[in-house]
Amino acid sequence: MWVKLILVMLLKYYLKFEYMYIRIFKLTMRSAIGLLLFTAREIAVHLGMNLTYILNQIEEYIGEWFRQSGKRKEIVLASKATGPGHQHVREGKPLGRSGILSAIEGSLARLQTDYIDLYQIHWPNRATNFFGKLGYQHGAEDAERDLHEILETLSELFNSGVVKAIGISNETPWGLMSYLNLAEQYGLPRIASIQNPYSLLNRTFEIGLAEMAIREDVGLLAYSPMAFGMLSGKYRNGARPVDGRITLFERFQRYSNPQAVAASEAYVALAERHQLSPAQMALAFVTGQSFLTSNIIGATTMLQLKENIDSSELQLSDDVMKEIEAIHQRIPNPAP
């Protein structure tokens, strides 16, 4: 039975004039104690900073904490191998065997550990729909062969004990089923999790992946459950808080397009009518899904953190769920 637990810490670091924050979250997956995963890609891109430098520095911080605390065995640690497209990572080239082995070797050294519990592929090499892209255009690449190479490389790490489980992120139904078919055909390890976006503003996971997550036992690690904070209500009436993610990362326009703004206002108003916290209602909706393994949350203050964690105890009433569905039917998936 999957255990659904939300626990996130958002740390802020001020390094000279460089503003950087790191989302660190810890969750329970089946028999695991917790999952610690580090995300800073958006910060580096926003600041025009070298992604490799930022991620390396974060891993060094965490590795030093492991060394000083002696608590590595109490944590389930997750990391990712990034996909193509950024010049400062493999000169933008696709992810393959050498890229995976090089990435994990560096991570292990910086994290001062000899294993990673969950190792994920951050996004696919092939041109497909993720990060809000719609209008699929088929490419001529041998995508299955590419997935086979990646899975075989992850299998090497799995069999050697360097990686305890493998996962994917920002993947499509075809990608997930291809990985599972390859695992069965060649005796390779199965995908354990899929980290994709899911929120009241983006329920596209339900279309082709929800059934697969349950039937194939590949649970969703839902990211952006608050749609970059839109569902908290803090961006109502055009407000732009200085430390808000949409303020900081203007390129994520899919969260603040007119349809997303209208849907967010409707959901926030619904929460208020029922005397609920808009943030907790949004998170409780995600947590209540049967295909979910964990709800990844973030906060900039301890008050927000407590509010978010407390949402794990909230069960939405039938009336609230009916009104949520009515809004979804009227404005479906405005921020895919």
Protein Blocks (a to p, Z undefined) as FASTA:
>chain_A
ZZdddddddddddehjaccddddddddehjbfbdcdddfklmmmmnopafklmmmmmmmm
mmmmmmmnopmmmpccddddddehifkggnhpacdfklmmmmmmmmmmmnopabdfbdcd
fbafbdcdeehiahiaddfbdfklmmmmmmmmmmmmmmnomambdcdehiafklmmmmmm
mmmmnopacdfbdcddddfklcklmmmmmmmmmmnopacddehklgnolmnopmgghiac
fklmklmmmmlmmlmgfklmmmmmmmmmmmmmnopafklmmmmmmmmpmkbfbdcdddfb
fklmmmmmmmmmpccdfklmmmmmmmmmmmgcklZZ
